[in-house]
Amino acid sequence: MFETGNTTTSQMSQRELALRFLSRTRGELGQMRACLPDTKLPIEPLAMAHLERMVARISSAAEAFGFPEIAVIAGAIELLSQAGNGRSTVRERLELSTRLAAQLTGLEVHLEFELAEREGAQINGDIPHFLAKGDGPRRA
């Protein structure tokens, strides 16, 4: 039986899937930031492991959707998280928290850029071509 109200991923276009990925990743960014402690506390190993799993998934999906910058930044966060598992001193984990926060900010910048690009393209796609470019009729 076919349900018209059910939108599965097989019924979505590549553009819609990419937009959905970007929106979902924006939401996950908040969860990733929550893994980082306050600036004066070191990151905990369990939080680091959770962060590593999240960014591994984002990195591979970003590559599949054609977002190489997002894939690279997520991959860098993943590598930092993996390397951080062997860090035991409070100072090392504090430094790692600072580096991870900076990478998450970079990820956020690229996500917002890609979302703005996609949403802008969607809006411009609804405007007639001559109006979108400003080539419309001119008044004397």
C-alpha angles and dihedrals in degrees: 000000000000120000116202094200093058112090108194123182090253089063094050126091121240089253092053091047091050091050090048090051092051093048093047091048090051088057092047090052088072090054091049091050089051088060089065116080127222113294093263096053129074121242114259121235094239091052089048091052091050091049090049092054093048096050093044089060092045093048095054094043092047090055091050092051094048101255101130095168092054090046092052095048092046089048090052091051089049092051092048090050092050092047090048093061090078095048112103108167121090091233093055092049091048090053090047091053090054093050092046091050090053092050091048088053089053090049090050092051092053093045092052091047093051092045091050090049093050095043091047091051090049092052093045089048088064094052120081111259096245092052094046091057095040091243094126126129114300124223121225 
